[in-house]
C-alpha cells in the first residue's frame, strides 16, 4: 500500500512535472484584410484621354490626375468619382465593362460616382472626333470646299479633326457674292468675313453662302456755282449726302434735280443725258456717271455778264470719257462745249464729244465728255488725237487727247 501510494505520488509528481515542462500553445494572429483595388482602363477606344479619380481620406479630398489603379488598405470609400478627360481631337463615349462596385457607372454620364466596397474594374472609351461640314448656298452660284488642299463635297462629309478648310464662293454671271452667314461650329468665324474664308475644322460645322443679283454703280456729280440735290427712282441716290447708288443690270434709274434757293438747274451731262428734264439711265455692267450743273442766280449786273471759257490744251481719256478742264473769266460761263476732230484719213472734222457747262467768273472745273467710238479707235492707233474745242463763249483752241 505504501508503495502504491508512493508510486501514485511519483506518478502524480511526474505528471505535474511533465505538464510543467510542456511548451505553451501558440496564440493565432488576426488575418489582415485584402486591400480594396479599383482598376481603370482608358485605352479601349481609338481616341485618347485620361481618367481623374477623386475620393476622401480622413475628410481630406484627394485627386489622382491620371488614374489607372487605386488601392486602399481595407478602408471602404463612401464615394469615388471618375471624370473622363479627352485629349484634343478625341471625345469621351462612355464608361463600360464595369465590374464589382464600378458596375454602377456602366452607361452613366461623365463624371460618375459610386461607393467602393470591394474589388472593382471599369473601362473608359475615347474615340477620335470626325467633325462634319455642311455648306449651303442661296442665290445663283457655286461653292467649293477645299480641305487640306483638295476639293471635297460640302454636304455633311466627315473629316479629320483640325483639317484646314477654305470656303470659296463663285457667283454665276449676273450674280455676286453677298456674304457668309449663319455660321456654326468652326465655321462661325466666317460670318461677315470676305470671300474666300478659311478655318480649322474642330467640331460639327455649318455655313450659308448668299449670292444676290449683281449691281452696278451710278454716280452723280454736281458742278457749277449754284447748289441743289439730285434724287433717284428707284431709291439709292440722294445727293445731298449719297451720290453713288448700286442698281441691278437693266434697271432704268430716273434722276431728278432740284435747285436750292438762289440757284437754278442748268442741265445734265454724261450717259446720254442733256437738258433740264429728268435724266433716265439704263444700268449696264460698267459704272455710270452723270453730272448735274447748278448755277447761282445772278444778283448784280457784273454777275450777269457773259464770260469766256478757256479749255486746257491737254486732255486725258479714260475708257469712254475724257476729263476736260474749263476755266471761266469775265462773268457767268454757261453753254455747250464741243470737241471736233478728224477720225478718218482725208475726212472732215466731226464732233467726237460734247458737254454742257456752267461756271462762275474765276472758277475752274473738270467736265466729263463722252468720246465717240471712232475717236477712241483713232486714239488707240495714233496715241494722240488733235481736236478743237468750240462752243458759245468758248475761246476756240486746239487740244491734244491722250490715253
C-alpha positions in Angstrom: 0.0 0.0 0.0 2.8 2.4 0.8 4.5 1.6 -2.4 1.4 2.2 -4.3 0.9 5.4 -2.6 4.4 6.3 -3.2 4.1 5.1 -6.7 1.0 7.2 -7.1 2.8 10.1 -5.7 5.6 9.6 -8.0 3.2 9.3 -10.9 1.4 12.4 -9.9 4.7 14.1 -9.5 5.9 13.0 -12.9 2.6 14.2 -14.4 2.9 17.5 -12.8 6.5 17.8 -13.9 5.6 16.8 -17.4 2.9 19.4 -17.6 5.3 22.0 -16.2 7.9 21.2 -18.8 5.5 21.2 -21.8 5.7 24.4 -24.1 2.7 26.8 -24.1 0.3 26.6 -27.1 0.8 29.4 -29.8 -1.9 32.2 -30.0 -3.4 32.8 -33.6 -2.9 36.3 -35.0 -5.9 38.0 -36.8 -5.7 38.0 -40.7 -5.1 41.4 -42.5 -8.0 42.3 -44.8 -7.4 42.2 -48.6 -6.8 45.8 -50.0 -9.6 47.3 -52.0 -8.5 47.8 -55.6 -10.0 49.8 -58.4 -8.6 49.2 -61.9 -9.3 51.6 -64.8 -8.5 51.1 -68.5 -8.8 54.3 -70.6 -7.4 52.7 -73.8 -10.3 50.6 -75.2 -11.2 53.0 -78.0 -9.3 54.6 -80.8 -9.2 58.0 -79.2 -7.1 59.3 -76.4 -7.8 60.6 -72.9 -7.3 60.0 -69.2 -9.5 59.4 -66.1 -9.2 61.5 -63.0 -10.2 59.9 -59.6 -11.4 61.9 -56.6 -12.0 60.5 -53.1 -11.5 61.4 -49.5 -9.1 60.1 -46.8 -9.9 61.2 -43.3 -12.0 64.0 -44.6 -9.4 65.4 -47.0 -10.1 65.4 -50.7 -7.5 63.6 -52.8 -7.2 63.9 -56.6 -5.4 61.4 -58.8 -4.9 63.2 -62.2 -4.1 60.0 -64.3 -5.8 57.2 -62.6 -5.3 53.6 -63.8 -5.2 51.8 -60.4 -6.3 52.8 -56.9 -5.6 50.7 -53.8 -7.0 51.2 -50.3 -5.7 49.2 -47.3 -9.1 47.8 -46.2 -10.7 51.2 -46.0 -14.0 51.2 -47.8 -14.7 54.5 -49.7 -18.0 56.1 -49.4 -17.6 57.7 -52.8 -15.1 57.5 -55.6 -15.7 59.9 -58.5 -14.4 59.2 -62.0 -14.1 62.0 -64.5 -13.1 61.2 -68.1 -10.9 63.9 -69.8 -10.4 63.5 -73.5 -7.4 64.9 -75.3 -7.8 67.4 -78.1 -9.2 65.7 -81.2 -10.9 62.9 -79.1 -14.2 62.6 -77.3 -15.4 60.6 -74.3 -18.0 58.0 -75.3 -19.0 56.1 -72.2 -17.9 54.1 -69.1 -18.3 50.4 -69.9 -17.2 46.9 -68.8 -17.6 47.8 -65.1 -17.2 45.0 -62.5 -17.6 45.0 -58.8 -18.6 48.4 -57.3 -17.7 50.1 -60.5 -20.5 48.3 -62.4 -22.8 51.2 -61.3 -21.0 53.5 -63.8 -21.8 51.4 -66.9 -23.6 53.8 -69.4 -23.8 56.6 -66.8 -22.9 60.3 -67.5 -19.5 61.7 -67.0 -18.4 62.2 -64.3 -19.7 59.2 -62.3 -19.5 58.4 -58.6 -20.0 55.1 -56.7 -19.1 53.6 -53.2 -16.0 51.4 -53.4 -16.5 48.5 -51.0 -14.9 45.6 -53.0 -12.6 45.0 -55.9 -13.7 46.9 -58.9 -12.7 47.5 -62.6 -14.0 49.7 -65.4 -13.1 50.9 -68.9 -13.4 54.4 -70.3 -13.9 54.6 -74.1 -12.5 57.5 -76.1 -12.9 57.9 -79.8 -11.5 60.3 -82.3 -13.6 63.3 -83.3 -14.5 63.3 -87.0 -16.4 66.6 -87.5 -18.9 67.2 -90.3 -19.2 70.2 -92.6 -22.4 71.3 -94.3 -22.3 74.4 -96.6 -25.5 75.6 -98.3 -25.9 78.4 -100.9 -28.8 80.8 -101.6 -29.0 82.5 -105.0 -27.1 81.5 -108.1 -23.5 80.4 -107.7 -21.1 77.6 -106.9 -19.4 76.9 -103.6 -16.1 75.0 -103.3 -14.9 73.4 -100.0 -11.1 73.0 -100.2 -10.0 70.6 -97.4 -6.2 70.2 -96.9 -5.7 71.5 -100.5 -8.3 69.1 -102.1 -11.8 70.0 -103.2 -14.3 67.9 -101.2 -18.1 67.7 -101.1 -19.8 70.3 -98.8 -22.8 68.1 -97.8 -22.1 66.7 -94.4 -18.9 64.7 -95.1 -16.8 63.7 -92.1 -13.2 65.0 -91.9 -10.2 64.7 -89.7 -10.1 66.8 -86.6 -8.2 70.1 -87.2 -8.4 69.8 -91.0 -7.6 73.1 -92.8 -10.7 74.3 -94.7 -11.2 77.1 -97.2 -14.7 78.0 -98.5 -14.7 79.7 -101.9 -17.9 81.3 -103.4 -18.1 81.7 -107.2 -21.2 83.6 -108.4 -22.8 82.9 -111.8 -23.0 85.6 -114.4 -25.3 88.3 -113.4 -24.9 87.5 -109.7 -22.4 88.4 -107.0 -21.3 87.2 -103.6 -23.0 89.0 -100.8 -22.0 87.4 -97.5 -21.3 84.4 -95.3 -24.0 83.9 -92.7 -25.4 81.5 -90.1 -22.0 80.0 -89.5 -22.0 77.4 -86.7 -19.2 75.4 -85.1 -15.8 76.1 -86.5 -17.4 77.9 -89.5 -18.8 80.6 -87.3 -15.6 82.6 -87.8 -16.7 83.2 -91.4 -19.8 85.3 -90.5 -19.2 88.7 -92.0 -15.8 87.8 -93.4 -14.7 88.4 -97.1 -14.6 85.6 -99.7 -12.8 83.2 -99.5 -12.8 82.2 -95.8 -10.5 79.8 -94.0 -10.7 77.9 -90.7 -9.7 74.8 -88.9 -12.4 72.1 -88.6 -12.6 71.0 -84.9 -16.4 70.4 -84.5 -19.5 69.8 -86.5 -19.9 73.0 -88.6 -22.3 74.6 -91.0 -22.3 77.8 -93.1 -24.6 79.6 -95.6 -23.3 81.4 -98.7 -25.5 84.2 -100.0 -25.5 85.2 -103.7 -27.6 88.2 -104.9 -28.2 89.7 -108.3 -25.2 91.7 -109.4 -25.4 95.5 -109.0 -23.5 98.3 -110.8 -22.8 101.8 -109.6 -24.2 105.0 -110.8 -22.5 108.2 -109.6 -23.9 111.7 -109.6 -21.5 114.7 -109.6 -22.6 118.3 -109.1 -21.0 121.2 -110.9 -21.5 124.9 -111.3 -21.7 127.9 -109.0 -25.1 127.0 -107.6 -26.3 124.2 -105.3 -29.1 121.7 -105.2 -30.0 118.0 -104.8 -30.3 115.0 -107.1 -32.6 112.0 -106.2 -33.2 108.7 -107.9 -36.1 106.4 -108.6 -35.8 103.7 -107.6 -34.2 104.9 -104.4 -30.5 104.7 -103.9 -29.2 108.2 -104.7 -29.9 111.3 -102.6 -27.2 113.8 -103.5 -27.0 115.7 -101.0 -25.3 113.1 -98.9 -25.4 109.9 -101.0 -24.2 110.5 -104.5 -23.5 106.9 -105.6 -26.0 104.1 -105.7 -25.9 100.5 -106.9 -28.6 99.0 -109.1 -29.2 95.7 -110.9 -28.4 95.4 -114.5 -31.1 96.8 -117.0 -32.7 98.8 -114.2 -34.0 102.2 -115.5 -32.9 104.8 -113.0 -34.6 108.2 -113.3 -32.6 111.2 -111.8 -34.4 114.4 -110.8 -32.6 117.6 -109.9 -33.9 120.2 -107.5 -32.1 123.5 -107.2 -31.6 125.2 -103.9 -33.0 128.7 -103.2 -30.9 131.2 -105.1 -29.8 128.6 -107.7 -31.1 127.3 -111.0 -30.6 123.9 -112.5 -28.9 124.4 -115.9 -28.7 120.8 -117.2 -27.3 117.3 -117.3 -24.2 115.9 -118.9 -22.9 112.3 -119.2 -24.6 108.9 -120.0 -26.6 110.5 -122.9 -28.4 112.9 -120.6 -29.0 116.5 -121.5 -31.4 119.3 -121.0 -33.1 120.2 -117.7 -35.8 117.4 -117.5 -35.4 114.1 -115.7 -32.4 112.0 -116.7 -33.1 108.3 -117.4 -30.0 106.0 -117.1 -30.3 102.3 -118.0 -27.8 100.4 -115.8 -25.3 98.3 -117.6 -22.3 96.2 -116.5 -20.0 99.2 -116.3 -20.0 102.0 -113.8 -22.0 105.0 -115.0 -21.6 108.7 -114.1 -23.8 111.8 -114.6 -23.1 115.4 -113.8 -25.8 117.8 -112.7 -25.0 121.5 -113.0 -26.5 124.2 -110.9 -25.9 127.9 -111.4 -26.2 130.7 -108.8 -28.9 133.1 -109.8 -27.3 136.5 -110.9 -27.7 139.2 -108.3 -25.7 142.0 -109.9 -25.1 143.3 -113.4 -21.5 142.1 -113.2 -22.6 138.6 -112.5 -25.0 138.7 -115.5 -22.1 139.4 -117.9 -21.3 136.6 -120.3 -17.9 135.1 -119.5 -15.3 133.5 -121.6 -14.2 129.8 -121.3 -10.7 128.6 -121.8 -10.0 124.9 -122.3 -6.9 123.0 -121.1 -4.7 122.1 -124.0 -4.1 118.6 -122.7 -7.0 116.1 -122.1 -6.8 112.6 -120.6 -9.1 109.9 -122.0 -10.0 107.0 -119.7 -12.4 104.4 -121.1 -15.1 106.1 -122.9 -14.7 109.6 -121.4 -12.3 112.5 -121.4 -11.9 114.9 -118.5 -11.8 118.4 -119.9 -10.7 121.2 -117.6 -12.6 124.5 -118.2 -11.7 127.9 -116.7 -14.2 130.9 -116.7 -13.4 134.6 -116.7 -15.3 137.9 -117.2 -18.7 136.7 -116.0 -21.0 133.7 -115.8 -20.0 131.0 -118.3 -22.8 128.8 -119.5 -23.2 126.8 -122.7 -22.1 123.6 -124.6 -18.6 122.6 -125.3 -17.9 120.6 -128.5 -14.8 118.7 -129.4 -14.2 118.3 -133.2 -11.5 116.1 -134.8 -10.7 114.2 -138.0 -11.2 110.5 -137.3 -10.9 109.3 -140.9 -8.0 109.9 -143.2 -9.0 112.7 -145.5 -12.3 113.2 -143.7 -13.8 116.4 -142.4 -13.7 117.2 -138.7 -16.7 115.8 -136.9 -18.0 116.2 -133.3 -16.4 113.5 -131.2 -17.9 114.6 -127.9 -19.8 117.4 -126.1 -20.8 118.5 -122.6 -22.8 121.3 -121.1 -21.1 123.6 -118.5 -21.9 126.3 -116.0 -19.1 128.2 -114.2 -18.9 131.4 -112.3 -16.3 134.0 -113.1 -12.9 132.9 -111.8 -14.0 129.3 -111.4 -12.3 126.2 -112.9 -13.6 122.6 -113.0 -13.3 119.3 -114.9 -16.2 118.2 -117.0 -16.7 114.6 -118.4 -17.1 114.3 -122.1 -18.2 111.0 -123.7 -15.9 110.3 -126.7 -17.2 108.6 -129.8 -16.2 105.1 -130.7 -14.5 106.2 -133.9 -12.4 108.8 -132.0 -11.4 106.1 -129.4 -10.2 103.8 -132.2 -8.2 106.5 -133.8 -6.7 107.4 -130.4 -5.6 103.8 -129.8 -3.8 103.7 -133.2 -2.1 107.1 -133.0 -1.8 107.6 -129.2 -2.5 111.3 -129.8 -5.7 112.8 -131.3 -5.8 116.5 -132.1 -9.1 118.2 -131.7 -10.6 121.7 -131.5 -12.8 123.0 -128.6 -15.6 125.1 -129.8 -18.9 126.5 -128.4 -20.7 129.7 -127.4 -18.4 131.6 -125.0 -15.6 129.1 -125.7 -12.3 130.6 -126.8 -11.5 128.5 -129.8 -8.3 126.5 -129.3 -6.6 123.2 -130.2 -6.4 120.4 -127.6 -4.5 117.1 -127.6 -6.3 113.9 -126.4 -4.0 111.3 -124.9 -4.9 107.9 -123.3 
